[in-house]
Amino acid sequence: MKVVSFLAVIAVLIFVNIANANDDMILIKGGKFLFGEDKKKIELGDFYIDKYEITNGQYKKFRSEHTFPAGKEDFPVVEISYFDAEEYCKNAGKRIPKPEEWEKAARGTDGRTYPWGDKFDSKNINSVEAAKDGPVKVGSFEKGKSPYGVYDMAGNVSEWTDSWDSKKQYRITRGGSYFDGADLNKTTSTLMSIPDDVHEYIGFRCVKSK
């Protein structure tokens, strides 16, 4: 009986961990979509992506020494290196998005320029046009979410992806940030950063294979 009870507890814990891993994640159904500025048709399998950028509050639960200004628990965590972001995702049973995954979650299957459509609208995004001093609370722009309901895939903070530049010196970030304009906040735009550097405009989110 004790063995059966022990196994039952383990099964419950595994179920809870899996359920928690999928909290605030959105399923991106597999299939073909248009990738890149040239809209090349490629195919991906099913995967989950975080609905929001990882927040200060979430990161502090992972790394207790993390500090941030009072009242900014729900703001995106920044000044996190690629390696620290990767470690966070791995600890949660997830990983950093591949560029193809990130872009599909941002633009859907129709090749749109921005998560909400083809026309730039400063009311949908925390970009340089909004004249903010930095990131804002995640999920602040309801009309700026992607076709799948993923928030802040343009603006707020740029996000690490699991991709190198051609010389494998820089990691690629996607999504633009609060001080980037319309062009760098397109779903196809890319920026670069040394992976162990930290910046006030770079954050991240995680994905998980189905």
C-alpha positions as CSV (number, residue, x, y, z in Angstrom):
1,M,0.0,0.0,0.0
2,K,2.8,2.4,0.9
3,V,4.5,1.8,-2.5
4,V,1.2,2.4,-4.3
5,S,0.6,5.6,-2.3
6,F,4.1,6.8,-3.0
7,L,3.7,6.2,-6.8
8,A,0.4,8.0,-6.7
9,V,2.0,11.0,-5.1
10,I,4.8,11.0,-7.7
11,A,2.1,10.8,-10.5
12,V,0.3,13.8,-9.0
13,L,3.5,15.8,-8.7
14,I,4.4,15.1,-12.3
15,F,0.9,16.1,-13.4
16,V,1.1,19.4,-11.4
17,N,4.6,20.2,-12.8
18,I,3.4,19.7,-16.3
19,A,0.3,21.8,-15.7
20,N,2.4,24.6,-14.1
21,A,4.8,24.5,-17.1
22,N,1.9,25.2,-19.4
23,D,0.4,28.1,-17.2
24,D,0.2,31.3,-19.2
25,M,1.4,29.5,-22.3
26,I,-0.4,29.5,-25.7
27,L,-0.5,26.5,-28.0
28,I,0.7,27.4,-31.5
29,K,-0.7,24.7,-33.8
30,G,1.7,23.2,-36.3
31,G,1.5,23.7,-40.0
32,K,2.9,26.0,-42.8
33,F,3.4,29.7,-42.4
34,L,5.2,32.6,-44.2
35,F,8.7,33.2,-42.7
36,G,11.0,36.2,-43.2
37,E,10.7,39.3,-45.4
38,D,10.7,37.1,-48.5
39,K,7.7,35.2,-47.0
40,K,9.2,31.7,-47.6
41,K,6.7,29.0,-46.8
42,I,8.0,26.7,-44.1
43,E,6.4,24.2,-41.7
44,L,6.6,23.7,-37.9
45,G,5.2,21.3,-35.5
46,D,3.0,22.2,-32.5
47,F,4.6,24.1,-29.6
48,Y,3.7,26.3,-26.7
49,I,5.0,29.8,-26.1
50,D,4.7,32.0,-23.1
51,K,1.8,34.4,-23.4
52,Y,3.8,37.2,-21.8
53,E,7.5,38.2,-21.5
54,I,9.0,36.8,-18.3
55,T,8.5,39.2,-15.5
56,N,10.6,40.4,-12.6
57,G,8.3,38.6,-10.2
58,Q,8.7,35.3,-12.1
59,Y,12.5,35.7,-12.4
60,K,12.9,36.4,-8.7
61,K,11.2,33.1,-7.8
62,F,14.0,31.4,-9.8
63,R,16.8,33.7,-8.6
64,S,16.2,35.1,-5.2
65,E,19.0,37.7,-5.4
66,H,17.3,39.4,-8.4
67,T,16.3,43.0,-7.5
68,F,14.0,45.4,-9.3
69,P,12.2,48.7,-8.4
70,A,9.2,48.5,-6.2
71,G,5.9,48.0,-8.0
72,K,7.5,46.5,-11.1
73,E,6.8,42.8,-10.4
74,D,4.8,42.5,-13.6
75,F,7.3,44.4,-15.8
76,P,9.5,42.3,-18.1
77,V,12.8,41.2,-16.5
78,V,15.7,42.9,-18.3
79,E,19.5,43.0,-18.1
80,I,19.5,39.2,-18.4
81,S,22.1,37.5,-20.5
82,Y,21.2,34.8,-23.0
83,F,22.8,32.2,-20.8
84,D,20.7,33.3,-17.7
85,A,17.6,33.3,-19.9
86,E,18.4,29.9,-21.2
87,E,19.0,28.6,-17.6
88,Y,15.6,30.0,-16.5
89,C,13.8,28.3,-19.3
90,K,15.5,25.0,-18.7
91,N,14.7,25.1,-15.1
92,A,11.0,25.5,-16.0
93,G,11.2,22.6,-18.4
94,K,11.2,24.9,-21.4
95,R,13.7,26.5,-23.8
96,I,14.5,29.7,-25.7
97,P,12.4,30.0,-28.9
98,K,13.9,29.2,-32.3
99,P,13.5,32.2,-34.6
100,E,11.0,30.3,-36.7
101,E,8.9,29.6,-33.6
102,W,9.1,33.1,-32.4
103,E,8.1,34.6,-35.7
104,K,5.1,32.3,-36.2
105,A,3.8,33.1,-32.8
106,A,4.2,36.8,-33.6
107,R,2.7,37.0,-37.1
108,G,0.5,34.0,-37.6
109,T,0.2,32.3,-40.9
110,D,-0.6,35.2,-43.2
111,G,2.8,36.9,-43.3
112,R,1.6,40.1,-41.6
113,T,4.1,42.9,-40.9
114,Y,3.1,43.5,-37.3
115,P,1.4,41.2,-34.8
116,W,-1.9,43.1,-35.3
117,G,-1.7,43.6,-39.1
118,D,0.2,45.3,-41.8
119,K,-0.2,48.9,-40.8
120,F,1.9,50.4,-37.9
121,D,-0.2,51.8,-35.1
122,S,1.6,53.5,-32.2
123,K,-1.4,52.8,-29.9
124,N,-0.7,49.0,-30.1
125,I,2.9,49.0,-28.9
126,N,5.4,50.4,-26.5
127,S,7.9,51.8,-29.0
128,V,9.9,55.0,-29.4
129,E,6.7,56.6,-30.8
130,A,5.0,56.1,-27.4
131,A,7.8,58.2,-25.7
132,K,8.0,55.9,-22.7
133,D,11.1,55.9,-20.4
134,G,11.4,52.1,-20.5
135,P,9.4,48.9,-20.4
136,V,5.8,48.8,-19.2
137,K,3.8,46.1,-17.5
138,V,3.5,43.0,-19.7
139,G,0.2,42.6,-21.6
140,S,-0.5,46.4,-21.6
141,F,-1.5,46.5,-25.2
142,E,-4.6,44.4,-25.9
143,K,-4.9,45.4,-29.5
144,G,-1.2,44.7,-30.1
145,K,-1.3,41.0,-29.4
146,S,-0.6,38.4,-32.1
147,P,-3.2,36.3,-34.0
148,Y,-2.6,33.6,-31.4
149,G,-3.1,36.0,-28.4
150,V,0.6,36.4,-27.5
151,Y,1.4,39.8,-26.1
152,D,4.3,42.2,-26.7
153,M,5.8,40.5,-29.7
154,A,6.5,44.0,-30.9
155,G,8.0,46.6,-28.7
156,N,8.4,46.8,-24.9
157,V,11.6,44.7,-24.8
158,S,13.5,42.8,-27.5
159,E,13.7,39.0,-26.8
160,W,16.5,36.4,-27.0
161,T,16.1,33.7,-29.6
162,D,18.1,30.5,-30.1
163,S,19.9,31.7,-33.2
164,W,23.4,33.0,-34.1
165,D,24.5,35.5,-36.6
166,S,26.5,34.1,-39.6
167,K,29.8,34.3,-37.7
168,K,28.4,32.8,-34.5
169,Q,29.5,35.8,-32.4
170,Y,26.1,37.3,-31.6
171,R,22.7,35.9,-30.6
172,I,19.7,37.2,-32.5
173,T,17.0,39.1,-30.6
174,R,13.5,39.7,-32.0
175,G,10.6,42.0,-31.4
176,G,12.2,45.4,-31.1
177,S,11.9,47.4,-27.9
178,Y,10.6,50.6,-26.3
179,F,13.2,52.8,-28.0
180,D,13.0,51.2,-31.4
181,G,10.8,52.6,-34.1
182,A,8.3,51.1,-36.5
183,D,10.8,49.4,-38.8
184,L,12.7,47.5,-36.1
185,N,9.5,46.4,-34.5
186,K,8.3,44.4,-37.5
187,T,7.8,40.7,-37.0
188,T,10.7,40.0,-39.4
189,S,13.2,42.4,-37.9
190,T,16.3,41.1,-36.2
191,L,18.8,42.7,-33.8
192,M,22.0,41.2,-32.4
193,S,23.8,41.1,-29.0
194,I,26.8,39.3,-27.5
195,P,25.1,36.4,-25.5
196,D,26.8,37.2,-22.2
197,D,26.0,41.0,-22.4
198,V,23.0,42.4,-20.5
199,H,20.9,45.3,-21.7
200,E,18.0,47.3,-20.2
201,Y,16.0,46.7,-23.4
202,I,16.4,42.9,-23.8
203,G,14.2,40.3,-22.1
204,F,12.9,36.9,-23.0
205,R,10.1,34.4,-23.0
206,C,10.2,30.6,-23.3
207,V,8.7,27.9,-25.5
208,K,7.9,24.2,-24.9
209,S,7.5,21.4,-27.4
210,K,4.0,19.8,-27.3
